[in-house]
Amino acid sequence: MNRNLKPVRHSQGDLFVCDITDVILKDDLASMEHPFYSLSKKPDREPRRYEHNGQWIEFRPSIKGLPTIYDKDLIIYAVSQLIAGMKKGRPLSKNVRIDPYAFLTFAQRGVGGRDYDALSDSLDRIDGTRFRTNILFDGTRTDEWIGIIDGAKMETDEKTGKIRSLELRLSDSVIQTIEDMEVLTLHPDYFRLSRPIERRVYEIARKSVGQGDSWDFRMETLHRKSGSKGSLREFRRQMKPIIEKDFLPDYMVIYDEQRDCITFVNRKTMPIARDIANDQAQRLLRLLSADVFDRARVVAPGWDVHHIANSFAAWWANIQQPVPSSPDALFLKFCETWQQKNGAP
């Protein structure tokens, strides 16, 4: 057992997470990966605003403060439950009913009274935080007010005070991200990382390296992306045990002092899943008829329909559904959605 990780309390299934900033933000602003989950254990009530190329987003916390990176566990669990249901053929629903005990064990937490109280506090922060962002298109600016969830309902035993059940109503933006499978799998040891900065650094590595070989960050860039409110000097101190003890799941962390650069190197702990997905994608592409590409060019004019086909096959492989009965019809629907989302090339 790795002594730098918390002990395993319970076994888990697959974990999936969608980054809410990617749900809301598009284009270059999304690629900046601005965090909004607080790394502080104290209430963080300071609004945050980020701007880039005429686009901006504001995170507006409630009196309870911004959601913490530990509050994010609840969203990870909800998303994972929905994707698991989709793999079994269940329709995607905005409403997710959660067994609090199952969630606490999933997240490698205790199941005492304080743990249930902490769950209620997480809901307050998640539900209370709103986002305002602008969208520029054809000379028109549209402002949107968005949240992670549209509401929640909790049932509690009046005598014992124990939470019996919890139901989340996820926002349309989160549901759209699940439909598009814009999600990442997490290593099960994610929940065993004991410090907020460790979780955040793993998330950055997971998103940046993915299934590739490696990715470099200057230390100051990694500091900015992490969302740490401490100084760069303090961030270096926090990174030191992560670098020296080398316990981050999926990725090694190498520091080049001369360049002041961090390199995340893939440990190759996920190649089998990738290869299976590639095989499934290629199988689906072979099932498309020759003339469907002509019809696709009408649905998505100007686009390279073979590029769209590759994205279509990768998406279908990622959600791990059986081979569709009508591949051509599903592909054309995918092209239609692609055109609606991306417009003219």
N, C-alpha and C positions, 0 to 999 in steps of 0.2 A: 504494500500500500504506500502511495506517495504521501509522505508526512506533511507536505506543503498544502495538501488538499484536505478539506473536511471529510470525516468518515462517511461512507455510504450508509444511509439510513434505510433506503428502500430502493427496489429495482424500478426501472423506468422503461417506457417505450420510446418511440421516435419523438424527437423534439423539433418543433418548427417555430420560427420567429419571423415576423415581418416588421421592418423598421418604420415607425409611424412617420418619420421625416420623409421617407421615400414614398409613403402613401400620399402625403400632402404635396410634397415638392416635386418638381419635374426639371428636366434639362440640367443645366450647369449648377443650379442652386442645390439640387438633390445630390449631385456628386460631391458636394462639399461636406456632406455627412454631419451636419450640425446636430449635436446632441441636445436633448431637452430633459432626459431622465437625470435627476440630480444624483451626484455622487456623494452628497452629504447625508449624514444620519440626523442632522438637525433640519427643521423646516426651512425650506428654501423658497421664500416668497418673492424673490426678485424677478420681475418680468424680463424676458429675453427677446431681443430683436436682431435678426440677421438680414442683410441686404446683399444682393448680387445682380448686376445687369438689369436693374430696374424692377426686380422682383424682391419681395420681402416677406418675412413671416415673423409673427409675434407669438410668443408663448405666454399666456396669462394665467398664472396660478391662482388658486383660491386661497382663503385664509389658512388652509391646511398645508399650503405649499405645493411645489411641483412634485409629480410622481418621482419616486426614487427608482434606482436601477433594480431594487428588490421588488418594488411594486410591479415592474415589468413582467415578473414571473407569472402573474395572473393572466396577462395578455398572451404570453407564450403558451400557457396551458390551454387557454380558450382556442387559440389558433390551431394548436396540435390536435385538440379534440375534433374540431371541424374537419381538418384534413383527414384524420383517421376515419371519420364518418363518410367522407367523399370516396375514400378507397373502398369502402364497403357498399357503395352505391346509394348512400343516403343523400337527399338533396341538401344543398347548402342553405343554412338558415342564419338570420341575424341573431337569433336568440340562442344562447348557449347555457344549458343547465349544468351546474357544477356541483359535485359532491365536495364540500369543504375538506373532508378528511382525505379524499383522493388527491385533491390539489396539494395539500400540505405534505403528503408523502411523496408526491411527484416532485415537488420542489426541494426535497431533502430537508424538510423542516420538522420541528417537534409538533406534537398534537395536543399540547396543553392549553389551558385557558388563555394565556398570553398570546399564543400563536393565533388563536381565533380572533382575539381583539385586534391583533396586528392586521389581519385580513380585512376587517372592517375599516381600519385606518387607510389601508391601501385603496379601497374603493372610494373613500372620500377624496383622496388626492387625484386618482384617475378621473373620476367623474367631475371634479371641480375645476380641472385645468382645461382651458379652451385655447384654440389657435385661430389667429386671424391672418389671412394671407391674401395677396392680390394675384390675379391672373391677367396678363396682357395678351390680347388677341385682336388683330385687325383694328387697332386704334381704340379699342374699348378696354377699360379696366373693370374687372369684376372682383369685388371683395367677398371673401368667404369666411364664415365663422364655423369652426369645425372642432369636434372632440374625438377622443378615441372610442368612447362608448356613448350611446344615446340614453342610457339609463341602466338601472340594476334593481333587482328585488331580492331580499334576503328573508328567509324564514328562520326564526329562532325559538328554541324551546323556552317558554316563559318561566318554567320552574328552575331549570338548570342554567339557563343563559347560553346554552350551546347552540351554535349555528347548525341548522338541519340541512338547508339547501341554499343555493345561490344561483341566480339567473342574470346573466349579462346580456344586454342588447348592444351588439357592436355597431359602430357607425358604418355608413355606406362605403366610406373610403377604405376601411379595413376589409370589408367584405369583397370589394372590387379587387383589392390586392391578393386576396386568397383565390379568387376566381382566376386571376391572371397568373397564379403561382409565383408571384414575386416574393418568395420566401426562401429562407436559408435553414438548413438543418444545423442543429447544434450538437456538439459532443456532450454525452451524458454528464461528463465531469464539469460542465459549465456551472451547475448548481453547487458544486463542491468548492468553487473558488470563493475564498473567504472575504476578500476585500473588494469594495466597489470598483477600484481602479483596475483590478485584475479582470473583472468581468468586462469592463469597457474596452480594455486593450485587446482582449480575446475577440470581442465583437468586431473591432476595427480590422484585426488580422483576418478574421473569417470572411468579412465582406471584401477586403482588398485582395487577398491572395486567392481565396476560393479553392478551386482544384488546381490552380497554377503552381509553379515551383516556388516563387518568392516575391516579396514586395518590400521596397525600401521607403522609409520615412525619415526626414530630418527630425531630430528630437523636438524642435520647437513646433513643427507641424503636427506631430503626434500629440503633443501637449494641447494644442488648439483643438484638435479633433476629439480629444478625450472628454472635453467639457470640464476639466479640473479647474476650480476657482483659485487654486493655490498658485504660487509663483513657479516659474520654470525650474528654479533651483529645487523647490519642494517636489516637483514632478520627477526630477532626476532621482531624488532620494527614494521616491515610491517605486520607480522603475528598477532600481538596483537589485532587490531580491528576485524580481521576475526574471531579470537577465541572468543573474548568477546561479539561481537554483533551477532554472530551465524546466518549469513544471506546467507551462501553459498547454492546454489540450490542443492537439492537431498541429501546432506550429512551434518551432524552435525560435528563440529570440536572440539575435546576435547584435552586439553593439560595437560599432567602429568609432573609437574615441577620436581619432584624427579627423574623420569626416563629421563627427557628431551625428551619426546616422544609425537608426535601428532597422534591421532586416528581419522580417518574418519568413521563415523557411518551412515549407510544407513537410510534415513528418510522414506523409503518404499513408495516413490512417483512413482515408476515404476513397481510395481508387476503385475498389470493387463496385461500390454503388454507382460510381461514375461510369464505369465500363458497361454495367447492366443497362443503365439509362441510355447510353449511346447505341447499344444493340437494339433496344426497343424503338428508339427513334428511327434508326435506319430501316427497321422492319415496316414501320408505318409509312415511310416515304415510298417504299416499294409497292405499297398497296394503292397509291394514288394513280388514277388513270392518266393516260397521256393527254387527253383533251381537257382535263380539269384546269390546266394551267392557262389555256385560252380563256376560259370562263373567269378565272381568277384575275386576269388582266383587266377585265371589264369591271369587276367588283372593286379592285384596288388599282386604278389607272396610274401609270407612271412608276409603280414600284417594281422591284425585282421580285417576281413571284416565287422564284426558287429560294431566295433569301427568306421570304415569309414562310415558305414550306418548311425550311429547316427550323425556324422558330416555333412553328406549329408542332412539329414532331418532337422537339425538345420539351415543349410545354406538356404535351400529352404523356411523354415518358416520365416527366417529373411527378405528375399526379398519380402515376402508377395505376391507371385505369386499364381494363381489358381493351383489346383491339376493337375500335368502333365498328358497328355493323355497316355504317355508310361513311367511309373515310372521306370521300369526295365532298359530301354534303357538310360534314363537320369542318373540313378545310376551307370551304367557301364561306362558312359562317365566321371562321377565324379571320379570313381576309376582310370580311365586312367590318368586323370589330376593329381590326388593324387600321383600316381606312378612317373609321370614325375617330379613333384615338390619335392618329398621327397626321391626318390630313394629307395634302399633296406632298410628294418628296421634293 
